[in-house]
Amino acid sequence: MLSKMFKTALVAAFALVLVSAGGCGQRADQNTRKVGPAGPTSPGGYYFTLAVDPAVVQALGTVSVRAQVTNAAGTPINGTVTAVTVGFAGSSTTGLSAAISANGYAGGFLTMTGAGGRTVYINANVEDKSLTIPVQILP
């Protein structure tokens, strides 16, 4: 007969193994790349982050680009900054300029037109600050 303490420890160890194994699968956000925050910007004193999903894409694939702009307290900026500009290096894709929504987000979708096997650098600018994320274009 197993003691009650040993049974409890065995059940706890088994539960730990199950919980640990649950984290081994692929997560939905695994291919999302995020950088930032950058700031404070000048003259507004804003902070912003930049996210790209997916960070690895086939040639002519589409990526979602999203920046969030906040003040120093972390409150989303609404209408104070008119746009976030996004540019590229290594791709013939044109950039975008997006208005900031009520929850402080700006962004859009872009099609990667660079040659396969290259890295495209997506840059987001708010006032005098910039963030960059590499996106790998598969061969």
MOHU-V57386 format. One record per pair of residues at least 12 apart in sequence whose C-alpha atoms are under 10 Angstrom apart, sorted by the first residue. I is the first residue (numbers start at 1). J is the second residue. Records with the same first field share a line. If there is no record, write none. Layout:
BEGIN
I->J  J
END
This chain:
BEGIN
29->53  54
30->53  54  55
31->52  53  54  55  56  57
32->51  52  53  54  55  56  63  64
33->50  51  52  53  54  55  56  65  133  134  135
34->49  50  51  52  53  55  65  66  67  131  132  133
35->48  49  50  51  52  67  131  132  133
36->48  49  50  51  67  68  130  131  132
37->49  50  67  68  69  70  130  131
38->50  69  125  126  129  130  131
39->69  70  71  72  126  127  128  129  130  131
40->70  71  72  126  127  128  129
41->71  125  126  127  128  129  130
42->126  127  128  129
43->127  128
44->71  80  81  126  127  128
45->70  71  72  127
46->69  70  71  72  73  74  75  76  77  80  81  126  127  129
47->68  69  70  71  72  73  74  75  76  77  126  129
48->67  68  69  70  71  72  74  76  77  84  104  105  124  125  126  129  130  131
49->66  67  68  69  70  105  124  130  131
50->65  66  67  68  69  105  106  107  122  123  124  125  130  131  132  133
51->64  65  66  67  68  107  122  124  131  132  133
52->64  65  66  67  107  109  122  133  134  135
53->65  66  109  135
54->135  136
55->119  120  133  134  135  136  137
56->119  134  135  136  137  138
57->111  112  116  135  136  137  138  139
58->111  112  113  114  115  116  117  136  137  138  139
59->111  112  113  114  115  116  117  118  136  137  138  139
60->93  110  111  112  113  114  115  116  137  138
61->110  111  112  113  114  137  138
62->109  110  111  112  113
63->108  109  110  111  112  135
64->107  108  109  110  111
65->86  96  106  107  108  109  110  122  123  124  133
66->84  86  98  105  106  107  108  109  124
67->84  85  86  98  100  104  105  106  107  108  124  125  126  131
68->84  100  101  103  104  105  106  107
69->81  83  84  100  101  103  104  105  106  126
70->103  104  105
71->104
75->103  104
76->100  101  102  103  104  105
77->100  101  102  103  104  105
78->99  100  101  102  103  104  105
79->99  100  101  102  103  104
80->100  104
81->99  100  104  126  127
82->97  98  99  100  101  106  126
83->96  97  98  99  100  101  105  106  107  125  126  127
84->96  97  98  99  100  105  106  107  123  124  125  126  127  130
85->97  98  99  106  107  123  124  125  126  127  130
86->98  107  108  110  122  123  124  125  126  130  131  132
87->121  122  123  124  125  132
88->112  120  121  122  123  124  132  133  134
89->114  119  120  121  122  123  134
90->112  113  114  115  118  119  120  121  122
91->111  112  113  114  115  118  119  120  121  122  137
92->111  112  113  114  115  120
93->110  111  112  113  114  120
94->110  111  112  113
95->110  122  123  124
96->108  109  110  124
97->124  125
107->124
112->135  136  137
113->137
114->136  137  138
115->137  138  139
116->136  137  138  139
117->136  137  138  139
118->134  135  136  137  138  139
119->133  134  135  136  137  138
120->132  133  134  135  136  137
121->133  134  135  136
122->134  135
END
